[in-house]
Amino acid sequence: MLNPVTDTDGAPFWEYAARGELRVQACGDCGEPRFPPRPCCPHCQSFANEWRPVSGRGRVWSYVVPHPPLLPEYAEQAPYNVVVVELEDAPRIRLVGNVVSHAGASLGSLEPGRLRIGARVHVVFGEGGLPQWVLA
C-alpha cells in the first residue's frame, strides 16, 4: 500500500480519516468547502478554515480501469478502478479513490463491469484510514 504524503494543509484530512471520519476543509468566514485543502479560500481570500464532517455519500463522477497497471505494487490487484466521487452534500468537492466490494476489500474486489458513471456510493475506510467507496 502506498502511504499518503501529507502536508500542513492536508494533514487534518488524514487524521480524521484514520479515525473513520470523512471531513473537508471549509472557509471559516464564507463557509465554502474546498478540496484539496489549502491555506487561503479561493472565494473570499480568507485564511480562516475549519474541518466539517460530510455524510460520505456521493456519486461516481468519472472512473477509469487502468490497463496495464502503472505501478508494479498494484499489478497483482488488477484490474482495479480509480474513481472520482462527487460528494452529495458538497457537490463542488470531488475525491479520487477506489470502489471496492466491502470495507477492507482489495482494490480489485469489484468487477469493473459493475461500475457506472452516476452510481451512488458511500465511503468506507480501508487500511490505515484510506477512504474507499462501496456501491450504495
LINCOR-V683232 format. One record per run of one state. SS is the DSSP state (~ for helix, > for strand, _ for the rest). FROM is the first residue (numbers start at 1). TO is the last residue. Records with the same first field share a line. If there is no record, write none. Layout:
SS->FROM-TO + FROM-TO
This chain:
_->1-10 + 19-22 + 28-32 + 35-48 + 54-56 + 65-71 + 78-81 + 88-93 + 98-98 + 100-106 + 110-111 + 115-119 + 126-126 + 130-130 + 136-136
~->11-18 + 72-77 + 107-109 + 112-114 + 127-129
>->23-27 + 33-34 + 49-53 + 57-64 + 82-87 + 94-97 + 99-99 + 120-125 + 131-135
